[in-house]
Amino acid sequence: MSFPPSAEKADSWPELSTNYHATQRHPSLRITLEPLLQPGHPKVERYLTDKMPAMMPQGGGQQPSCFDRIKMGFAMGLCVGMASGAIFGGFSALRYGLRGRELISQVGTVMIQGGGTFGTFMAIGTGIRC
C-alpha cells in the first residue's frame, strides 16, 4: 500500500482497531484506538482539562549574596582549571616519559595549580561584577 492513501483506496486501509503483531498471537490483547480519537471522548477531554496546576515558587525568589556569587565563581573556575590541568598536565607528563607515581604526582600538582589559579581569577571577576 502506498502512503498516504488515496480516496478510492481508503476502504482498503486497516482500521485503527486492527490487531498488532503481538495481538495476532493473543486475541485478548486487541487494542482499540478508534473511540479515543473522537474529540468528545471523556478520557480525551479529561486529559486536556484535568492537568496538574503549575507549581508556585516558594521562598520569595531571594538573590544570592555577593559572597555566595564569589564562592560560586571560584568553584566553577576550580573545576575548569582542574579539568584543563588534568588534560595539559597529563599530556606533558606522558611526553616527559613519566610513569606510575611520578605521573600521578605531576598531574595532581598541575591540576591543583591550574584549578587554584583559574578559580582565583574567576572569583576576582565575579567580585568585580557584584
PyMOL commands that place a pseudoatom at each C-alpha (Angstrom):
pseudoatom trace, name=CA, resn=MET, resi=1, chain=A, elem=C, hetatm=0, pos=[0.000, 0.000, 0.000]
pseudoatom trace, name=CA, resn=SER, resi=2, chain=A, elem=C, hetatm=0, pos=[1.140, 3.495, -0.673]
pseudoatom trace, name=CA, resn=PHE, resi=3, chain=A, elem=C, hetatm=0, pos=[1.261, 6.262, 1.837]
pseudoatom trace, name=CA, resn=PRO, resi=4, chain=A, elem=C, hetatm=0, pos=[-0.791, 8.460, 2.124]
pseudoatom trace, name=CA, resn=PRO, resi=5, chain=A, elem=C, hetatm=0, pos=[-3.804, 6.501, 0.921]
pseudoatom trace, name=CA, resn=SER, resi=6, chain=A, elem=C, hetatm=0, pos=[-5.801, 7.848, -1.928]
pseudoatom trace, name=CA, resn=ALA, resi=7, chain=A, elem=C, hetatm=0, pos=[-9.538, 8.436, -1.576]
pseudoatom trace, name=CA, resn=GLU, resi=8, chain=A, elem=C, hetatm=0, pos=[-10.506, 5.348, -3.569]
pseudoatom trace, name=CA, resn=LYS, resi=9, chain=A, elem=C, hetatm=0, pos=[-8.200, 3.098, -1.512]
pseudoatom trace, name=CA, resn=ALA, resi=10, chain=A, elem=C, hetatm=0, pos=[-9.312, 4.443, 1.871]
pseudoatom trace, name=CA, resn=ASP, resi=11, chain=A, elem=C, hetatm=0, pos=[-11.605, 1.459, 2.343]
pseudoatom trace, name=CA, resn=SER, resi=12, chain=A, elem=C, hetatm=0, pos=[-8.729, -0.966, 1.891]
pseudoatom trace, name=CA, resn=TRP, resi=13, chain=A, elem=C, hetatm=0, pos=[-6.652, 0.542, 4.710]
pseudoatom trace, name=CA, resn=PRO, resi=14, chain=A, elem=C, hetatm=0, pos=[-6.866, -1.313, 8.032]
pseudoatom trace, name=CA, resn=GLU, resi=15, chain=A, elem=C, hetatm=0, pos=[-8.888, 0.298, 10.780]
pseudoatom trace, name=CA, resn=LEU, resi=16, chain=A, elem=C, hetatm=0, pos=[-7.259, 1.531, 13.972]
pseudoatom trace, name=CA, resn=SER, resi=17, chain=A, elem=C, hetatm=0, pos=[-8.681, -1.469, 15.793]
pseudoatom trace, name=CA, resn=THR, resi=18, chain=A, elem=C, hetatm=0, pos=[-6.513, -3.840, 13.746]
pseudoatom trace, name=CA, resn=ASN, resi=19, chain=A, elem=C, hetatm=0, pos=[-4.514, -6.379, 15.707]
pseudoatom trace, name=CA, resn=TYR, resi=20, chain=A, elem=C, hetatm=0, pos=[-0.866, -5.519, 16.072]
pseudoatom trace, name=CA, resn=HIS, resi=21, chain=A, elem=C, hetatm=0, pos=[1.949, -8.091, 15.856]
pseudoatom trace, name=CA, resn=ALA, resi=22, chain=A, elem=C, hetatm=0, pos=[1.630, -9.173, 19.491]
pseudoatom trace, name=CA, resn=THR, resi=23, chain=A, elem=C, hetatm=0, pos=[-2.164, -9.317, 19.344]
pseudoatom trace, name=CA, resn=GLN, resi=24, chain=A, elem=C, hetatm=0, pos=[-2.140, -11.739, 16.439]
pseudoatom trace, name=CA, resn=ARG, resi=25, chain=A, elem=C, hetatm=0, pos=[-0.844, -14.373, 18.850]
pseudoatom trace, name=CA, resn=HIS, resi=26, chain=A, elem=C, hetatm=0, pos=[-3.011, -13.278, 21.797]
pseudoatom trace, name=CA, resn=PRO, resi=27, chain=A, elem=C, hetatm=0, pos=[-6.500, -12.092, 20.778]
pseudoatom trace, name=CA, resn=SER, resi=28, chain=A, elem=C, hetatm=0, pos=[-7.176, -10.851, 24.311]
pseudoatom trace, name=CA, resn=LEU, resi=29, chain=A, elem=C, hetatm=0, pos=[-4.638, -8.048, 23.734]
pseudoatom trace, name=CA, resn=ARG, resi=30, chain=A, elem=C, hetatm=0, pos=[-6.692, -6.402, 20.993]
pseudoatom trace, name=CA, resn=ILE, resi=31, chain=A, elem=C, hetatm=0, pos=[-6.207, -2.641, 21.127]
pseudoatom trace, name=CA, resn=THR, resi=32, chain=A, elem=C, hetatm=0, pos=[-8.987, -0.338, 20.009]
pseudoatom trace, name=CA, resn=LEU, resi=33, chain=A, elem=C, hetatm=0, pos=[-7.928, 3.269, 19.499]
pseudoatom trace, name=CA, resn=GLU, resi=34, chain=A, elem=C, hetatm=0, pos=[-10.794, 4.488, 17.375]
pseudoatom trace, name=CA, resn=PRO, resi=35, chain=A, elem=C, hetatm=0, pos=[-13.079, 5.710, 20.228]
pseudoatom trace, name=CA, resn=LEU, resi=36, chain=A, elem=C, hetatm=0, pos=[-10.194, 7.589, 21.860]
pseudoatom trace, name=CA, resn=LEU, resi=37, chain=A, elem=C, hetatm=0, pos=[-9.654, 9.671, 18.741]
pseudoatom trace, name=CA, resn=GLN, resi=38, chain=A, elem=C, hetatm=0, pos=[-13.122, 11.200, 18.854]
pseudoatom trace, name=CA, resn=PRO, resi=39, chain=A, elem=C, hetatm=0, pos=[-12.952, 14.832, 20.087]
pseudoatom trace, name=CA, resn=GLY, resi=40, chain=A, elem=C, hetatm=0, pos=[-15.748, 14.493, 22.652]
pseudoatom trace, name=CA, resn=HIS, resi=41, chain=A, elem=C, hetatm=0, pos=[-14.482, 11.311, 24.269]
pseudoatom trace, name=CA, resn=PRO, resi=42, chain=A, elem=C, hetatm=0, pos=[-14.442, 11.675, 28.091]
pseudoatom trace, name=CA, resn=LYS, resi=43, chain=A, elem=C, hetatm=0, pos=[-10.898, 10.312, 28.522]
pseudoatom trace, name=CA, resn=VAL, resi=44, chain=A, elem=C, hetatm=0, pos=[-9.531, 12.767, 25.968]
pseudoatom trace, name=CA, resn=GLU, resi=45, chain=A, elem=C, hetatm=0, pos=[-11.439, 15.688, 27.492]
pseudoatom trace, name=CA, resn=ARG, resi=46, chain=A, elem=C, hetatm=0, pos=[-10.265, 14.748, 30.998]
pseudoatom trace, name=CA, resn=TYR, resi=47, chain=A, elem=C, hetatm=0, pos=[-6.656, 14.606, 29.814]
pseudoatom trace, name=CA, resn=LEU, resi=48, chain=A, elem=C, hetatm=0, pos=[-6.949, 18.017, 28.199]
pseudoatom trace, name=CA, resn=THR, resi=49, chain=A, elem=C, hetatm=0, pos=[-8.679, 19.717, 31.142]
pseudoatom trace, name=CA, resn=ASP, resi=50, chain=A, elem=C, hetatm=0, pos=[-7.574, 17.960, 34.356]
pseudoatom trace, name=CA, resn=LYS, resi=51, chain=A, elem=C, hetatm=0, pos=[-3.852, 18.615, 34.184]
pseudoatom trace, name=CA, resn=MET, resi=52, chain=A, elem=C, hetatm=0, pos=[-1.928, 19.357, 37.347]
pseudoatom trace, name=CA, resn=PRO, resi=53, chain=A, elem=C, hetatm=0, pos=[-1.711, 23.100, 38.046]
pseudoatom trace, name=CA, resn=ALA, resi=54, chain=A, elem=C, hetatm=0, pos=[1.664, 24.796, 37.786]
pseudoatom trace, name=CA, resn=MET, resi=55, chain=A, elem=C, hetatm=0, pos=[3.696, 24.927, 40.985]
pseudoatom trace, name=CA, resn=MET, resi=56, chain=A, elem=C, hetatm=0, pos=[4.098, 28.341, 42.526]
pseudoatom trace, name=CA, resn=PRO, resi=57, chain=A, elem=C, hetatm=0, pos=[7.650, 29.179, 43.644]
pseudoatom trace, name=CA, resn=GLN, resi=58, chain=A, elem=C, hetatm=0, pos=[8.145, 29.222, 47.396]
pseudoatom trace, name=CA, resn=GLY, resi=59, chain=A, elem=C, hetatm=0, pos=[10.542, 31.442, 49.309]
pseudoatom trace, name=CA, resn=GLY, resi=60, chain=A, elem=C, hetatm=0, pos=[10.130, 34.756, 47.532]
pseudoatom trace, name=CA, resn=GLY, resi=61, chain=A, elem=C, hetatm=0, pos=[12.946, 34.385, 44.983]
pseudoatom trace, name=CA, resn=GLN, resi=62, chain=A, elem=C, hetatm=0, pos=[15.810, 35.674, 47.116]
pseudoatom trace, name=CA, resn=GLN, resi=63, chain=A, elem=C, hetatm=0, pos=[19.016, 36.535, 45.211]
pseudoatom trace, name=CA, resn=PRO, resi=64, chain=A, elem=C, hetatm=0, pos=[22.360, 35.047, 46.319]
pseudoatom trace, name=CA, resn=SER, resi=65, chain=A, elem=C, hetatm=0, pos=[24.656, 37.378, 48.219]
pseudoatom trace, name=CA, resn=CYS, resi=66, chain=A, elem=C, hetatm=0, pos=[27.840, 38.758, 46.698]
pseudoatom trace, name=CA, resn=PHE, resi=67, chain=A, elem=C, hetatm=0, pos=[29.951, 36.385, 48.787]
pseudoatom trace, name=CA, resn=ASP, resi=68, chain=A, elem=C, hetatm=0, pos=[27.875, 33.431, 47.540]
pseudoatom trace, name=CA, resn=ARG, resi=69, chain=A, elem=C, hetatm=0, pos=[28.478, 34.546, 43.968]
pseudoatom trace, name=CA, resn=ILE, resi=70, chain=A, elem=C, hetatm=0, pos=[32.221, 34.843, 44.574]
pseudoatom trace, name=CA, resn=LYS, resi=71, chain=A, elem=C, hetatm=0, pos=[32.259, 31.323, 46.069]
pseudoatom trace, name=CA, resn=MET, resi=72, chain=A, elem=C, hetatm=0, pos=[30.377, 30.010, 43.045]
pseudoatom trace, name=CA, resn=GLY, resi=73, chain=A, elem=C, hetatm=0, pos=[32.784, 31.748, 40.669]
pseudoatom trace, name=CA, resn=PHE, resi=74, chain=A, elem=C, hetatm=0, pos=[35.736, 30.216, 42.497]
pseudoatom trace, name=CA, resn=ALA, resi=75, chain=A, elem=C, hetatm=0, pos=[34.150, 26.757, 42.409]
pseudoatom trace, name=CA, resn=MET, resi=76, chain=A, elem=C, hetatm=0, pos=[33.449, 26.997, 38.682]
pseudoatom trace, name=CA, resn=GLY, resi=77, chain=A, elem=C, hetatm=0, pos=[36.963, 28.230, 37.986]
pseudoatom trace, name=CA, resn=LEU, resi=78, chain=A, elem=C, hetatm=0, pos=[38.403, 25.475, 40.172]
pseudoatom trace, name=CA, resn=CYS, resi=79, chain=A, elem=C, hetatm=0, pos=[36.544, 22.801, 38.185]
pseudoatom trace, name=CA, resn=VAL, resi=80, chain=A, elem=C, hetatm=0, pos=[37.535, 24.216, 34.804]
pseudoatom trace, name=CA, resn=GLY, resi=81, chain=A, elem=C, hetatm=0, pos=[41.134, 24.756, 35.893]
pseudoatom trace, name=CA, resn=MET, resi=82, chain=A, elem=C, hetatm=0, pos=[41.457, 21.240, 37.279]
pseudoatom trace, name=CA, resn=ALA, resi=83, chain=A, elem=C, hetatm=0, pos=[39.998, 19.715, 34.129]
pseudoatom trace, name=CA, resn=SER, resi=84, chain=A, elem=C, hetatm=0, pos=[42.367, 21.661, 31.899]
pseudoatom trace, name=CA, resn=GLY, resi=85, chain=A, elem=C, hetatm=0, pos=[45.239, 20.851, 34.295]
pseudoatom trace, name=CA, resn=ALA, resi=86, chain=A, elem=C, hetatm=0, pos=[44.429, 17.148, 34.000]
pseudoatom trace, name=CA, resn=ILE, resi=87, chain=A, elem=C, hetatm=0, pos=[44.488, 17.317, 30.212]
pseudoatom trace, name=CA, resn=PHE, resi=88, chain=A, elem=C, hetatm=0, pos=[47.569, 19.503, 29.767]
pseudoatom trace, name=CA, resn=GLY, resi=89, chain=A, elem=C, hetatm=0, pos=[49.433, 18.057, 32.741]
pseudoatom trace, name=CA, resn=GLY, resi=90, chain=A, elem=C, hetatm=0, pos=[48.726, 14.510, 31.644]
pseudoatom trace, name=CA, resn=PHE, resi=91, chain=A, elem=C, hetatm=0, pos=[49.987, 15.090, 28.128]
pseudoatom trace, name=CA, resn=SER, resi=92, chain=A, elem=C, hetatm=0, pos=[53.095, 16.920, 29.289]
pseudoatom trace, name=CA, resn=ALA, resi=93, chain=A, elem=C, hetatm=0, pos=[53.893, 14.228, 31.881]
pseudoatom trace, name=CA, resn=LEU, resi=94, chain=A, elem=C, hetatm=0, pos=[53.491, 11.478, 29.306]
pseudoatom trace, name=CA, resn=ARG, resi=95, chain=A, elem=C, hetatm=0, pos=[55.657, 13.471, 26.921]
pseudoatom trace, name=CA, resn=TYR, resi=96, chain=A, elem=C, hetatm=0, pos=[58.417, 13.621, 29.536]
pseudoatom trace, name=CA, resn=GLY, resi=97, chain=A, elem=C, hetatm=0, pos=[58.157, 9.853, 29.937]
pseudoatom trace, name=CA, resn=LEU, resi=98, chain=A, elem=C, hetatm=0, pos=[56.791, 9.803, 33.488]
pseudoatom trace, name=CA, resn=ARG, resi=99, chain=A, elem=C, hetatm=0, pos=[55.025, 6.653, 34.668]
pseudoatom trace, name=CA, resn=GLY, resi=100, chain=A, elem=C, hetatm=0, pos=[53.415, 5.401, 37.874]
pseudoatom trace, name=CA, resn=ARG, resi=101, chain=A, elem=C, hetatm=0, pos=[53.695, 7.544, 40.982]
pseudoatom trace, name=CA, resn=GLU, resi=102, chain=A, elem=C, hetatm=0, pos=[55.670, 10.232, 39.205]
pseudoatom trace, name=CA, resn=LEU, resi=103, chain=A, elem=C, hetatm=0, pos=[52.895, 10.617, 36.619]
pseudoatom trace, name=CA, resn=ILE, resi=104, chain=A, elem=C, hetatm=0, pos=[50.146, 10.842, 39.235]
pseudoatom trace, name=CA, resn=SER, resi=105, chain=A, elem=C, hetatm=0, pos=[52.157, 13.294, 41.329]
pseudoatom trace, name=CA, resn=GLN, resi=106, chain=A, elem=C, hetatm=0, pos=[52.933, 15.548, 38.359]
pseudoatom trace, name=CA, resn=VAL, resi=107, chain=A, elem=C, hetatm=0, pos=[49.342, 15.529, 37.039]
pseudoatom trace, name=CA, resn=GLY, resi=108, chain=A, elem=C, hetatm=0, pos=[47.960, 16.214, 40.521]
pseudoatom trace, name=CA, resn=THR, resi=109, chain=A, elem=C, hetatm=0, pos=[50.322, 19.139, 41.006]
pseudoatom trace, name=CA, resn=VAL, resi=110, chain=A, elem=C, hetatm=0, pos=[49.393, 20.677, 37.657]
pseudoatom trace, name=CA, resn=MET, resi=111, chain=A, elem=C, hetatm=0, pos=[45.691, 20.167, 38.396]
pseudoatom trace, name=CA, resn=ILE, resi=112, chain=A, elem=C, hetatm=0, pos=[45.908, 21.920, 41.768]
pseudoatom trace, name=CA, resn=GLN, resi=113, chain=A, elem=C, hetatm=0, pos=[47.927, 24.790, 40.309]
pseudoatom trace, name=CA, resn=GLY, resi=114, chain=A, elem=C, hetatm=0, pos=[45.605, 25.237, 37.328]
pseudoatom trace, name=CA, resn=GLY, resi=115, chain=A, elem=C, hetatm=0, pos=[42.457, 24.968, 39.433]
pseudoatom trace, name=CA, resn=GLY, resi=116, chain=A, elem=C, hetatm=0, pos=[43.677, 27.398, 42.067]
pseudoatom trace, name=CA, resn=THR, resi=117, chain=A, elem=C, hetatm=0, pos=[44.855, 29.943, 39.513]
pseudoatom trace, name=CA, resn=PHE, resi=118, chain=A, elem=C, hetatm=0, pos=[41.757, 29.857, 37.341]
pseudoatom trace, name=CA, resn=GLY, resi=119, chain=A, elem=C, hetatm=0, pos=[39.466, 29.708, 40.369]
pseudoatom trace, name=CA, resn=THR, resi=120, chain=A, elem=C, hetatm=0, pos=[41.129, 32.801, 41.851]
pseudoatom trace, name=CA, resn=PHE, resi=121, chain=A, elem=C, hetatm=0, pos=[40.712, 34.777, 38.654]
pseudoatom trace, name=CA, resn=MET, resi=122, chain=A, elem=C, hetatm=0, pos=[37.092, 33.689, 38.288]
pseudoatom trace, name=CA, resn=ALA, resi=123, chain=A, elem=C, hetatm=0, pos=[36.400, 34.727, 41.880]
pseudoatom trace, name=CA, resn=ILE, resi=124, chain=A, elem=C, hetatm=0, pos=[38.006, 38.128, 41.261]
pseudoatom trace, name=CA, resn=GLY, resi=125, chain=A, elem=C, hetatm=0, pos=[35.977, 38.586, 38.070]
pseudoatom trace, name=CA, resn=THR, resi=126, chain=A, elem=C, hetatm=0, pos=[32.765, 37.636, 39.844]
pseudoatom trace, name=CA, resn=GLY, resi=127, chain=A, elem=C, hetatm=0, pos=[33.582, 40.022, 42.695]
pseudoatom trace, name=CA, resn=ILE, resi=128, chain=A, elem=C, hetatm=0, pos=[34.042, 42.870, 40.221]
pseudoatom trace, name=CA, resn=ARG, resi=129, chain=A, elem=C, hetatm=0, pos=[30.605, 42.174, 38.778]
pseudoatom trace, name=CA, resn=CYS, resi=130, chain=A, elem=C, hetatm=0, pos=[28.906, 42.288, 42.199]
for i in range(1, 130): cmd.bond("trace and resi %d" % i, "trace and resi %d" % (i + 1))
show_as sticks, trace
zoom trace
